[in-house]
Amino acid sequence: MKEEYILSQEDLVDNPTARVPICLVLDVSGSMAGEPIRELQEGVQMFYEAIRADDVAQYAAEISIVTFATEAKKTVDFMAIERQDVPALVAEGVTAMGHGVNLALDLLEVRKADYQRAGVDYYQPWMVVMTDGEPTDDISEASDRIRALTTEKKLTVFPIAIGAAANMETLSALSPGRPPLRLKGLNFKEFFMWLSRSVSRVSQSTPGEAVALDVAGIAAWGQV
């Protein structure tokens, strides 16, 4: 853990490019077992590969991954993408979504402080929350934190429902101002390709500049 921290700090010195911090908050509870977790795994892998293949985004994007089931875990910490490996995702347990989102928010706050100490510019952080069910813990604290950050334009949240059982009302509480979308079938790959293109578009802009996302591209993977 200490070695990871040292490497993540070295990355900020070696590469002063403005960063796009992105935290993937992924439901790996038991209901995701089978094809859903396999498709999610392949989608995340494709996301990493697309970022690595982009001449600008590979230096700007920083990704962390939080998984949540019976408890939430920091599965991948922020650092240069070439140092990272996509973890094996295993589906088991219940759905501690509130814990997962709070952990993700904590990680984003820590990384923003790292940028500020190193004098590295950064874009508005992104958080992607993907779940196929109901939270089994309290999400009120997470919802309040997100509302405060989004009101101040300090966070963008993409809430994605997987399957018919995911509660859109619950996801709405984690995304004031941006309605949650339901994944069409198991179109994880299409979603992560859209996300990688969006990261590329943002990384070619100036920090603080408003960037329009590819709304038309959403139709390939999502629906209200």
MARBA-3410 file (N, C-alpha, C, O; in Angstrom, 1 decimal):
224
0.8,-1.2,0.0,0.0,0.0,0.0,0.9,1.3,0.0,0.6,2.2,-0.7 ~ 1.9,1.3,0.8,2.8,2.4,0.9,3.5,2.6,-0.5,3.7,3.7,-0.9 ~ 3.9,1.5,-1.1,4.6,1.5,-2.4,3.7,2.1,-3.4,4.1,2.9,-4.3 ~ 2.4,1.7,-3.4,1.4,2.3,-4.4,1.3,3.8,-4.2,1.2,4.5,-5.2 ~ 1.3,4.3,-2.9,1.2,5.7,-2.7,2.4,6.4,-3.2,2.2,7.5,-3.9
3.6,5.9,-3.0,4.8,6.5,-3.5,4.7,6.6,-5.1,5.1,7.7,-5.6 ~ 4.3,5.5,-5.7,4.2,5.5,-7.2,3.2,6.5,-7.7,3.5,7.2,-8.7 ~ 2.1,6.7,-7.0,1.1,7.6,-7.4,1.5,9.0,-7.3,1.2,9.9,-8.1 ~ 2.4,9.3,-6.3,2.9,10.7,-6.1,4.0,10.9,-7.2,4.1,12.0,-7.7 ~ 4.8,9.9,-7.5,5.8,10.1,-8.5,5.2,10.4,-9.9,5.7,11.1,-10.7
4.0,9.7,-10.1,3.3,10.0,-11.4,3.0,11.5,-11.6,3.1,12.0,-12.7 ~ 2.7,12.1,-10.5,2.3,13.6,-10.6,3.5,14.4,-10.9,3.4,15.5,-11.5 ~ 4.7,14.0,-10.5,5.9,14.7,-10.7,6.4,14.5,-12.2,6.8,15.4,-12.9 ~ 6.3,13.2,-12.6,6.8,12.8,-13.9,5.9,13.2,-15.0,6.4,13.5,-16.1 ~ 4.6,13.4,-14.7,3.7,13.7,-15.8,2.8,14.8,-15.3,1.8,14.6,-14.6
3.1,16.1,-15.7,2.3,17.2,-15.2,1.0,17.5,-15.9,0.4,18.5,-15.7 ~ 0.6,16.6,-16.9,-0.6,16.8,-17.6,-1.8,16.9,-16.7,-1.9,16.2,-15.7 ~ -2.7,17.8,-17.1,-4.0,18.0,-16.3,-4.7,16.6,-16.3,-4.8,16.0,-17.3 ~ -5.3,16.3,-15.1,-5.8,14.9,-15.0,-7.4,14.9,-15.0,-8.0,15.9,-14.7 ~ -7.9,13.8,-15.5,-9.3,13.5,-15.4,-9.5,12.4,-14.4,-9.4,11.2,-14.8
-9.8,12.6,-13.1,-10.0,11.5,-12.2,-11.3,10.9,-12.3,-12.4,11.5,-12.3 ~ -11.3,9.5,-12.5,-12.6,8.8,-12.7,-12.6,7.6,-11.7,-11.7,6.8,-11.6 ~ -13.7,7.5,-10.9,-13.8,6.4,-10.0,-15.0,5.5,-10.5,-16.1,6.0,-10.6 ~ -14.7,4.3,-10.8,-15.7,3.3,-11.2,-16.2,2.6,-9.9,-15.4,2.0,-9.1 ~ -17.5,2.7,-9.6,-18.1,2.1,-8.4,-19.0,1.0,-8.8,-20.1,1.2,-9.3
-18.5,-0.2,-8.7,-19.1,-1.4,-9.3,-19.8,-2.4,-8.4,-19.1,-2.8,-7.4 ~ -21.0,-2.7,-8.6,-21.7,-3.7,-7.9,-21.2,-5.1,-8.2,-21.4,-5.5,-9.4 ~ -20.7,-5.8,-7.2,-20.2,-7.2,-7.5,-21.0,-8.1,-6.5,-20.4,-9.1,-6.0 ~ -22.2,-7.8,-6.1,-23.0,-8.6,-5.2,-23.4,-9.9,-5.9,-23.2,-10.0,-7.1 ~ -23.9,-10.8,-5.2,-24.2,-12.1,-5.7,-25.2,-12.2,-6.9,-25.1,-13.1,-7.7
-26.1,-11.2,-7.0,-27.0,-11.2,-8.1,-26.3,-10.9,-9.4,-26.9,-11.0,-10.5 ~ -25.1,-10.4,-9.4,-24.3,-10.1,-10.6,-23.6,-11.4,-11.1,-22.9,-11.3,-12.2 ~ -23.8,-12.5,-10.5,-23.0,-13.8,-10.9,-23.4,-14.2,-12.3,-24.5,-14.0,-12.8 ~ -22.5,-14.9,-12.9,-22.7,-15.4,-14.3,-22.4,-14.4,-15.4,-21.3,-13.7,-15.3 ~ -23.3,-14.3,-16.3,-23.0,-13.5,-17.5,-22.8,-12.0,-17.2,-21.9,-11.4,-17.7
-23.6,-11.4,-16.2,-23.4,-10.0,-15.9,-22.0,-9.7,-15.5,-21.4,-8.7,-15.9 ~ -21.4,-10.5,-14.5,-20.1,-10.1,-14.0,-19.1,-10.4,-15.1,-18.1,-9.6,-15.2 ~ -19.3,-11.4,-16.0,-18.3,-11.6,-17.1,-18.3,-10.4,-18.1,-17.3,-10.0,-18.5 ~ -19.5,-9.9,-18.4,-19.6,-8.8,-19.3,-19.1,-7.5,-18.7,-18.4,-6.7,-19.4 ~ -19.3,-7.3,-17.4,-18.8,-6.2,-16.7,-17.2,-6.2,-16.8,-16.6,-5.2,-17.0
-16.7,-7.4,-16.5,-15.2,-7.6,-16.5,-14.7,-7.2,-17.9,-13.7,-6.5,-18.0 ~ -15.3,-7.7,-18.9,-14.8,-7.5,-20.3,-14.9,-6.0,-20.6,-14.1,-5.4,-21.3 ~ -16.0,-5.4,-20.2,-16.3,-4.0,-20.4,-15.2,-3.1,-19.8,-14.7,-2.1,-20.4 ~ -14.9,-3.4,-18.5,-13.8,-2.6,-17.8,-12.5,-2.8,-18.5,-11.7,-1.8,-18.7 ~ -12.2,-4.0,-18.9,-10.9,-4.3,-19.7,-10.9,-3.4,-21.0,-9.8,-2.9,-21.3
-12.0,-3.4,-21.7,-12.0,-2.7,-22.9,-11.9,-1.2,-22.7,-11.2,-0.5,-23.5 ~ -12.4,-0.7,-21.6,-12.3,0.7,-21.2,-10.8,1.1,-21.0,-10.3,2.1,-21.5 ~ -10.1,0.3,-20.3,-8.7,0.5,-20.1,-7.9,0.5,-21.4,-7.0,1.3,-21.6 ~ -8.2,-0.5,-22.2,-7.5,-0.6,-23.5,-7.7,0.6,-24.4,-6.8,1.1,-25.1 ~ -9.0,1.1,-24.4,-9.3,2.3,-25.2,-8.6,3.5,-24.7,-8.1,4.3,-25.5
-8.5,3.7,-23.4,-7.8,4.8,-22.8,-6.3,4.7,-23.1,-5.6,5.7,-23.5 ~ -5.7,3.5,-23.0,-4.3,3.3,-23.3,-4.0,3.6,-24.8,-2.8,4.0,-25.1 ~ -4.9,3.4,-25.7,-4.7,3.6,-27.1,-4.9,5.0,-27.5,-4.5,5.4,-28.7 ~ -5.3,5.9,-26.6,-5.6,7.3,-27.0,-4.3,8.1,-26.6,-3.9,8.1,-25.4 ~ -3.8,8.8,-27.5,-2.5,9.5,-27.3,-2.6,10.6,-26.2,-1.6,10.9,-25.5
-3.8,11.2,-26.0,-4.0,12.2,-25.0,-4.5,11.7,-23.7,-4.0,11.9,-22.7 ~ -5.6,10.9,-23.8,-6.3,10.3,-22.6,-5.4,9.5,-21.8,-5.5,9.4,-20.6 ~ -4.4,8.7,-22.4,-3.6,7.8,-21.6,-2.7,8.6,-20.6,-2.4,8.0,-19.6 ~ -2.4,9.9,-20.8,-1.7,10.6,-19.9,-2.6,11.5,-18.9,-2.1,11.9,-17.9 ~ -3.8,11.7,-19.4,-4.7,12.5,-18.6,-5.6,11.7,-17.6,-5.9,12.2,-16.5
-6.1,10.6,-18.1,-7.1,9.8,-17.3,-6.4,9.1,-16.1,-5.3,8.5,-16.3 ~ -7.0,9.2,-15.0,-6.6,8.4,-13.8,-7.8,7.7,-13.3,-8.9,8.3,-13.0 ~ -7.7,6.4,-13.2,-8.8,5.6,-12.8,-8.6,4.9,-11.5,-7.6,4.4,-11.2 ~ -9.7,4.9,-10.7,-9.7,4.1,-9.5,-11.0,3.2,-9.6,-11.9,3.6,-10.2 ~ -11.0,2.1,-8.9,-12.1,1.2,-8.9,-12.5,0.8,-7.5,-11.6,0.4,-6.7
-13.7,1.0,-7.1,-14.3,0.6,-5.9,-15.3,-0.5,-6.2,-16.2,-0.3,-7.0 ~ -15.2,-1.6,-5.6,-16.3,-2.7,-5.7,-17.1,-2.7,-4.4,-16.5,-2.5,-3.3 ~ -18.3,-3.0,-4.5,-19.2,-3.2,-3.3,-20.0,-4.4,-3.4,-20.7,-4.7,-4.4 ~ -20.0,-5.2,-2.3,-20.9,-6.3,-2.1,-21.3,-6.3,-0.7,-22.0,-5.4,-0.3 ~ -20.9,-7.3,0.1,-21.2,-7.2,1.6,-20.5,-6.0,2.2,-21.0,-5.4,3.2
-19.3,-5.7,1.7,-18.6,-4.5,2.1,-18.0,-3.9,0.8,-18.0,-4.5,-0.2 ~ -17.5,-2.7,1.0,-16.9,-2.0,-0.1,-15.4,-2.1,0.0,-14.8,-2.1,1.1 ~ -14.7,-2.1,-1.2,-13.2,-2.2,-1.2,-12.7,-1.3,-2.3,-13.2,-1.2,-3.4 ~ -11.5,-0.7,-2.0,-10.7,0.0,-3.0,-10.0,-1.1,-3.7,-9.0,-1.6,-3.2 ~ -10.4,-1.4,-4.9,-9.8,-2.5,-5.7,-8.6,-2.0,-6.6,-7.6,-2.7,-6.7
-8.7,-0.8,-7.1,-7.6,-0.1,-7.8,-7.5,1.3,-7.4,-8.5,2.0,-7.3 ~ -6.3,1.7,-7.0,-6.1,3.1,-6.6,-5.6,4.0,-7.8,-5.2,3.4,-8.8 ~ -5.7,5.3,-7.6,-5.3,6.2,-8.7,-3.8,6.1,-8.9,-3.0,6.1,-7.9 ~ -3.4,6.0,-10.1,-2.0,6.1,-10.5,-1.9,6.0,-12.0,-3.0,5.8,-12.7 ~ -0.7,6.1,-12.6,-0.6,6.1,-14.1,-1.2,4.8,-14.6,-1.0,3.7,-14.0
-2.0,4.9,-15.7,-2.7,3.8,-16.2,-1.8,2.6,-16.6,-2.3,1.4,-16.6 ~ -0.6,2.9,-17.1,0.3,1.8,-17.5,0.7,0.9,-16.3,1.2,-0.2,-16.5 ~ 0.6,1.4,-15.1,1.0,0.7,-13.9,-0.2,-0.2,-13.4,0.0,-1.1,-12.6 ~ -1.4,0.0,-13.9,-2.6,-0.7,-13.4,-2.9,-2.0,-14.2,-2.7,-2.1,-15.4 ~ -3.5,-2.9,-13.4,-4.1,-4.1,-14.0,-5.6,-4.1,-13.6,-5.9,-3.7,-12.5
-6.4,-4.6,-14.5,-7.8,-4.7,-14.3,-8.0,-5.9,-13.3,-7.6,-7.0,-13.7 ~ -8.6,-5.7,-12.2,-8.8,-6.8,-11.2,-9.8,-7.8,-11.7,-10.7,-7.5,-12.5 ~ -9.7,-9.1,-11.2,-10.7,-10.1,-11.4,-11.9,-9.7,-10.6,-11.8,-9.5,-9.3 ~ -13.1,-9.6,-11.2,-14.3,-9.3,-10.4,-15.1,-10.6,-10.1,-15.3,-11.4,-10.9 ~ -15.4,-10.7,-8.8,-16.1,-11.9,-8.3,-17.4,-11.5,-7.7,-17.4,-10.6,-6.8
-18.5,-12.1,-8.1,-19.8,-11.8,-7.6,-20.2,-12.6,-6.4,-20.2,-13.8,-6.5 ~ -20.5,-11.9,-5.3,-20.9,-12.6,-4.1,-21.4,-11.6,-3.0,-21.0,-10.4,-3.1 ~ -22.3,-12.0,-2.1,-22.7,-11.1,-1.0,-23.9,-10.2,-1.4,-24.5,-10.4,-2.4 ~ -24.1,-9.2,-0.5,-25.2,-8.3,-0.6,-24.7,-7.0,-1.2,-23.7,-7.0,-2.0 ~ -25.4,-5.9,-1.0,-25.2,-4.7,-1.8,-25.0,-3.4,-1.0,-25.9,-2.6,-0.8
-23.8,-3.3,-0.5,-23.4,-2.1,0.4,-23.1,-0.9,-0.5,-22.0,-0.5,-0.5 ~ -24.1,-0.4,-1.2,-23.9,0.7,-2.1,-23.5,2.0,-1.4,-22.6,2.7,-1.9 ~ -24.1,2.3,-0.3,-23.8,3.5,0.4,-22.4,3.6,0.8,-21.7,4.6,0.6 ~ -21.9,2.4,1.3,-20.5,2.3,1.7,-19.6,2.5,0.5,-18.5,3.2,0.6 ~ -20.0,1.9,-0.6,-19.1,2.0,-1.8,-19.0,3.4,-2.4,-17.9,3.8,-2.7
-20.1,4.1,-2.4,-20.1,5.5,-2.9,-19.3,6.4,-2.0,-18.6,7.2,-2.4 ~ -19.5,6.2,-0.7,-18.8,7.0,0.3,-17.3,6.8,0.2,-16.5,7.8,0.2 ~ -16.9,5.5,0.0,-15.4,5.2,-0.2,-14.9,5.9,-1.5,-13.8,6.5,-1.5 ~ -15.7,5.8,-2.6,-15.3,6.5,-3.8,-15.1,8.0,-3.6,-14.2,8.6,-4.2 ~ -16.1,8.6,-2.9,-16.0,10.1,-2.7,-14.7,10.4,-1.9,-14.0,11.4,-2.1
-14.4,9.6,-0.9,-13.2,9.8,-0.1,-11.9,9.7,-1.0,-11.0,10.5,-0.9 ~ -11.9,8.7,-1.9,-10.7,8.5,-2.7,-10.6,9.7,-3.7,-9.4,10.1,-3.9 ~ -11.7,10.2,-4.2,-11.6,11.4,-5.1,-11.1,12.6,-4.4,-10.3,13.4,-4.9 ~ -11.5,12.8,-3.1,-11.1,13.9,-2.3,-9.6,13.9,-2.0,-8.9,14.9,-2.1 ~ -9.1,12.7,-1.7,-7.7,12.5,-1.4,-6.9,12.8,-2.7,-5.8,13.4,-2.6
-7.4,12.3,-3.8,-6.6,12.5,-5.1,-6.6,14.0,-5.5,-5.6,14.4,-6.0 ~ -7.7,14.7,-5.3,-7.7,16.1,-5.6,-6.7,16.8,-4.7,-6.0,17.8,-5.2 ~ -6.6,16.4,-3.4,-5.6,17.0,-2.6,-4.2,16.8,-3.1,-3.3,17.6,-3.0 ~ -3.9,15.5,-3.6,-2.6,15.2,-4.2,-2.3,16.1,-5.3,-1.2,16.7,-5.4 ~ -3.3,16.4,-6.2,-3.1,17.2,-7.4,-2.7,18.7,-6.9,-1.8,19.3,-7.4
-3.4,19.1,-5.9,-3.2,20.5,-5.4,-1.8,20.6,-4.8,-1.2,21.6,-5.0 ~ -1.4,19.6,-4.1,0.0,19.7,-3.5,1.0,19.7,-4.6,2.1,20.4,-4.4 ~ 0.8,18.9,-5.6,1.8,18.8,-6.7,1.7,19.9,-7.7,2.5,20.0,-8.6 ~ 0.7,20.8,-7.6,0.5,21.8,-8.6,0.0,21.3,-9.9,0.3,21.9,-11.0 ~ -0.7,20.2,-10.0,-1.2,19.6,-11.2,-2.7,20.0,-11.4,-3.5,19.8,-10.5
-3.0,20.6,-12.5,-4.4,20.9,-12.8,-5.3,19.6,-13.0,-4.7,18.6,-13.3 ~ -6.6,19.8,-12.7,-7.4,18.6,-12.9,-8.8,19.0,-13.4,-9.3,20.2,-13.1 ~ -9.5,18.1,-14.1,-10.9,18.4,-14.5,-11.8,17.9,-13.4,-11.4,17.3,-12.5 ~ -13.1,18.3,-13.6,-14.1,17.9,-12.6,-14.1,16.4,-12.5,-14.2,15.7,-13.6 ~ -14.0,15.8,-11.3,-14.0,14.4,-11.2,-15.3,13.7,-11.6,-16.3,14.3,-11.6
-15.1,12.5,-12.1,-16.3,11.7,-12.5,-16.4,10.5,-11.6,-15.4,9.9,-11.2 ~ -17.7,10.1,-11.4,-17.9,8.9,-10.6,-19.0,8.1,-11.4,-20.1,8.6,-11.7 ~ -18.7,6.8,-11.7,-19.6,6.0,-12.4,-20.1,4.9,-11.4,-19.3,4.2,-10.9 ~ -21.4,4.9,-11.2,-22.0,3.9,-10.2,-22.8,2.9,-11.0,-23.8,3.3,-11.7 ~ -22.5,1.6,-11.0,-23.2,0.6,-11.7,-23.7,-0.4,-10.8,-23.0,-1.0,-10.0
-25.1,-0.7,-10.8,-25.7,-1.6,-9.9,-26.9,-2.3,-10.5,-27.5,-1.8,-11.4 ~ -27.1,-3.5,-10.0,-28.3,-4.3,-10.6,-29.4,-4.5,-9.5,-30.3,-5.2,-9.8 ~ -29.3,-3.8,-8.4,-30.2,-4.1,-7.3,-30.5,-3.0,-6.4,-30.2,-1.8,-6.7 ~ -31.0,-3.3,-5.2,-31.3,-2.3,-4.2,-30.2,-2.3,-3.2,-29.6,-3.4,-2.9 ~ -29.8,-1.1,-2.6,-28.8,-1.1,-1.6,-29.3,-1.8,-0.3,-30.5,-1.7,0.0
-28.4,-2.5,0.4,-28.7,-3.1,1.6,-28.2,-2.3,2.8,-28.2,-2.8,3.9 ~ -27.7,-1.1,2.5,-27.3,-0.2,3.6,-27.8,1.2,3.3,-28.6,1.4,2.3 ~ -27.5,2.1,4.2,-28.1,3.5,4.1,-27.3,4.3,3.1,-26.1,4.3,3.2 ~ -28.0,4.9,2.1,-27.3,5.7,1.1,-27.5,7.2,1.4,-27.0,8.1,0.6 ~ -28.1,7.6,2.5,-28.4,9.0,2.7,-27.2,9.9,2.8,-27.2,11.0,2.3
-26.2,9.4,3.5,-24.9,10.2,3.7,-24.3,10.4,2.3,-23.9,11.5,1.9 ~ -24.2,9.3,1.5,-23.6,9.4,0.2,-24.4,10.4,-0.7,-23.8,11.2,-1.4 ~ -25.7,10.3,-0.6,-26.6,11.2,-1.4,-26.4,12.7,-1.0,-26.3,13.5,-1.9 ~ -26.3,13.0,0.3,-26.0,14.3,0.7,-24.7,14.9,0.2,-24.6,16.0,-0.2 ~ -23.7,14.0,0.3,-22.3,14.4,-0.1,-22.3,14.7,-1.6,-21.7,15.7,-2.1
-23.0,13.9,-2.4,-23.0,14.1,-3.8,-23.8,15.3,-4.2,-23.4,16.1,-5.1 ~ -24.9,15.6,-3.5,-25.7,16.8,-3.8,-24.9,18.0,-3.5,-24.9,19.0,-4.3 ~ -24.1,18.1,-2.5,-23.3,19.2,-2.2,-22.2,19.4,-3.2,-22.0,20.6,-3.7 ~ -21.5,18.3,-3.7,-20.5,18.4,-4.7,-21.0,18.8,-6.0,-20.4,19.7,-6.7 ~ -22.1,18.2,-6.4,-22.6,18.5,-7.8,-23.2,19.9,-7.8,-23.1,20.6,-8.9
-23.8,20.4,-6.7,-24.3,21.8,-6.7,-23.1,22.8,-6.9,-23.3,23.8,-7.6 ~ -21.9,22.5,-6.4,-20.8,23.3,-6.5,-20.0,23.0,-7.8,-18.9,23.5,-8.0 ~ -20.5,22.1,-8.6,-19.9,21.7,-9.9,-18.5,21.1,-9.6,-17.5,21.4,-10.3 ~ -18.4,20.3,-8.6,-17.1,19.7,-8.2,-17.2,18.1,-8.5,-16.2,17.4,-8.1 ~ -18.3,17.7,-9.1,-18.4,16.2,-9.3,-19.4,16.0,-10.4,-20.4,16.7,-10.5
-19.1,15.0,-11.3,-20.1,14.6,-12.3,-20.4,13.1,-12.0,-19.4,12.3,-11.9 ~ -21.6,12.7,-11.9,-22.0,11.3,-11.5,-22.7,10.7,-12.7,-23.7,11.3,-13.3 ~ -22.4,9.5,-13.1,-23.1,8.7,-14.1,-23.7,7.5,-13.4,-22.9,6.5,-13.2 ~ -25.0,7.5,-13.1,-25.6,6.3,-12.4,-26.2,5.4,-13.5,-27.0,5.8,-14.3 ~ -25.7,4.1,-13.5,-26.1,3.2,-14.5,-26.8,2.0,-13.8,-26.2,1.3,-13.0
-28.1,1.7,-14.2,-28.8,0.6,-13.7,-28.6,-0.6,-14.6,-28.6,-0.5,-15.9 ~ -28.4,-1.8,-14.0,-28.2,-3.0,-14.8,-29.4,-3.9,-14.5,-29.6,-4.4,-13.4 ~ -30.1,-4.2,-15.6,-31.3,-5.1,-15.4,-32.5,-4.5,-14.8,-32.4,-3.3,-14.4 ~ -33.6,-5.2,-14.8,-34.9,-4.7,-14.4,-35.0,-4.5,-12.9,-35.9,-3.7,-12.5 ~ -34.2,-5.1,-12.1,-34.3,-5.1,-10.7,-33.7,-3.8,-10.0,-34.0,-3.5,-8.9
-32.8,-3.2,-10.8,-32.2,-2.0,-10.3,-33.2,-0.9,-10.0,-34.1,-0.6,-10.9 ~ -33.1,-0.2,-8.9,-34.0,0.8,-8.5,-33.6,2.2,-9.0,-32.7,2.8,-8.5 ~ -34.4,2.7,-10.0,-34.0,4.0,-10.6,-34.2,5.1,-9.7,-33.5,6.1,-9.7 ~ -35.2,5.0,-8.8,-35.4,6.1,-7.8,-34.2,6.2,-6.8,-33.8,7.3,-6.5 ~ -33.7,5.1,-6.4,-32.5,5.1,-5.5,-31.3,5.7,-6.3,-30.6,6.5,-5.7
-31.1,5.3,-7.5,-30.0,5.9,-8.3,-30.2,7.4,-8.5,-29.2,8.1,-8.6 ~ -31.4,7.8,-8.6,-31.7,9.3,-8.8,-31.2,10.0,-7.6,-30.8,11.2,-7.7 ~ -31.3,9.4,-6.4,-30.8,10.1,-5.2,-29.3,10.3,-5.2,-28.8,11.1,-4.4 ~ -28.6,9.5,-6.0,-27.2,9.7,-6.1,-26.7,10.5,-7.3,-25.6,10.7,-7.5 ~ -27.7,11.1,-7.9,-27.4,11.9,-9.1,-28.4,13.1,-9.3,-29.1,13.0,-10.3
-28.4,14.1,-8.5,-29.2,15.2,-8.7,-28.9,15.9,-10.0,-27.7,16.3,-10.2 ~ -29.9,16.2,-10.8,-29.6,16.9,-12.1,-29.2,16.1,-13.2,-29.3,16.6,-14.4 ~ -28.9,14.8,-13.0,-28.6,13.9,-14.2,-29.4,12.6,-14.0,-29.0,11.8,-13.1 ~ -30.4,12.3,-14.8,-31.2,11.1,-14.5,-30.4,9.9,-14.8,-29.5,9.8,-15.7 ~ -30.6,8.8,-14.0,-29.9,7.6,-14.2,-30.4,6.9,-15.5,-31.5,7.2,-15.9
-29.6,6.1,-16.1,-29.9,5.4,-17.3,-29.8,3.9,-17.0,-29.0,3.5,-16.2 ~ -30.7,3.2,-17.7,-30.7,1.7,-17.6,-29.9,1.1,-18.8,-30.2,1.5,-19.9 ~ -28.9,0.3,-18.5,-28.2,-0.4,-19.5,-29.1,-1.2,-20.4,-29.9,-2.0,-19.9 ~ -29.0,-1.1,-21.7,-29.7,-2.0,-22.6,-29.1,-3.4,-22.5,-28.0,-3.6,-22.9 ~ -29.9,-4.4,-22.0,-29.4,-5.7,-21.9,-28.1,-5.7,-21.1,-28.1,-5.2,-19.9
-27.0,-6.3,-21.6,-25.7,-6.4,-21.0,-24.7,-5.6,-21.9,-23.6,-6.2,-22.1 ~ -25.1,-4.4,-22.3,-24.2,-3.7,-23.3,-23.1,-2.9,-22.5,-22.9,-1.7,-22.7 ~ -22.4,-3.7,-21.7,-21.3,-3.0,-21.0,-20.2,-2.5,-21.9,-19.7,-1.4,-21.7 ~ -19.9,-3.3,-22.9,-18.8,-2.8,-23.8,-19.2,-1.5,-24.5,-18.3,-0.6,-24.6 ~ -20.4,-1.4,-25.0,-20.8,-0.2,-25.6,-20.8,1.0,-24.7,-20.4,2.1,-25.0
-21.2,0.8,-23.4,-21.1,1.8,-22.4,-19.6,2.3,-22.2,-19.3,3.5,-22.2 ~ -18.7,1.3,-22.0,-17.4,1.7,-21.7,-16.6,2.3,-22.9,-15.7,3.1,-22.7 ~ -17.0,1.9,-24.1,-16.5,2.6,-25.3,-16.9,4.0,-25.3,-16.2,4.9,-25.6 ~ -18.2,4.3,-25.0,-18.7,5.6,-25.0,-18.0,6.4,-23.9,-17.7,7.6,-24.1 ~ -17.8,5.8,-22.7,-17.1,6.5,-21.6,-15.7,6.8,-22.0,-15.2,7.9,-21.7
-15.0,5.9,-22.7,-13.6,6.2,-23.1,-13.6,7.4,-24.1,-12.7,8.2,-24.0 ~ -14.5,7.4,-25.0,-14.6,8.6,-26.0,-14.9,9.9,-25.2,-14.3,10.9,-25.6 ~ -15.7,9.8,-24.2,-16.0,11.0,-23.4,-14.8,11.5,-22.6,-14.5,12.7,-22.6 ~ -14.0,10.6,-22.1,-12.8,10.9,-21.4,-11.8,11.6,-22.4,-11.2,12.6,-22.0 ~ -11.7,11.0,-23.6,-10.8,11.6,-24.6,-11.2,13.0,-24.9,-10.4,13.9,-25.0
-12.5,13.2,-25.1,-13.0,14.6,-25.4,-12.7,15.6,-24.3,-12.2,16.7,-24.6 ~ -12.9,15.2,-23.1,-12.7,16.1,-21.9,-11.2,16.4,-21.8,-10.8,17.5,-21.6 ~ -10.3,15.3,-22.0,-8.9,15.5,-21.8,-8.2,16.4,-22.8,-7.1,16.9,-22.7 ~ -9.0,16.7,-23.9,-8.4,17.6,-25.0,-8.9,19.0,-24.8,-8.6,19.9,-25.6 ~ -9.7,19.2,-23.7,-10.2,20.6,-23.4,-9.3,21.2,-22.4,-8.3,20.7,-21.9
-9.7,22.4,-21.9,-9.0,23.1,-20.9,-9.8,22.9,-19.6,-11.0,23.0,-19.5 ~ -9.1,22.6,-18.5,-9.7,22.4,-17.2,-10.7,23.6,-16.9,-10.2,24.8,-17.0 ~ -11.9,23.3,-16.5,-12.9,24.4,-16.2,-13.8,24.7,-17.4,-14.8,25.3,-17.2 ~ -13.4,24.3,-18.6,-14.2,24.5,-19.7,-15.3,23.5,-19.8,-15.1,22.3,-19.5 ~ -16.5,23.9,-20.1,-17.7,23.0,-20.2,-17.6,22.2,-21.5,-17.3,22.8,-22.6
-17.7,20.9,-21.4,-17.6,20.0,-22.5,-18.9,19.2,-22.7,-19.3,18.6,-21.8 ~ -19.4,19.3,-23.9,-20.7,18.6,-24.2,-20.4,17.1,-24.4,-19.5,16.8,-25.2 ~ -21.1,16.2,-23.7,-20.9,14.8,-23.9,-21.7,14.3,-25.2,-22.6,15.0,-25.6 ~ -21.3,13.2,-25.7,-21.9,12.6,-26.9,-23.3,12.0,-26.5,-23.4,10.8,-26.2 ~ -24.3,12.9,-26.5,-25.6,12.4,-26.1,-26.2,11.4,-27.0,-26.8,10.4,-26.6
-25.9,11.6,-28.3,-26.4,10.7,-29.4,-25.8,9.3,-29.2,-26.5,8.3,-29.4 ~ -24.6,9.2,-28.7,-23.9,7.9,-28.5,-24.5,7.1,-27.4,-24.3,5.9,-27.4 ~ -25.2,7.8,-26.5,-25.9,7.0,-25.4,-26.9,6.0,-25.9,-27.1,5.0,-25.2 ~ -27.5,6.3,-27.0,-28.5,5.4,-27.5,-28.1,4.0,-27.8,-28.8,3.1,-27.8 ~ -26.7,3.8,-28.0,-26.2,2.5,-28.3,-26.2,1.6,-27.0,-26.1,0.4,-27.2
-26.3,2.2,-25.8,-26.2,1.3,-24.6,-27.2,1.6,-23.6,-27.4,0.8,-22.7 ~ -27.8,2.8,-23.6,-28.7,3.2,-22.5,-30.1,3.6,-22.8,-30.3,4.0,-24.0 ~ -30.9,3.6,-21.8,-32.3,4.1,-22.0,-32.8,4.6,-20.6,-32.3,4.2,-19.6 ~ -33.7,5.6,-20.7,-34.2,6.1,-19.4,-35.1,5.1,-18.7,-35.7,5.4,-17.6
END
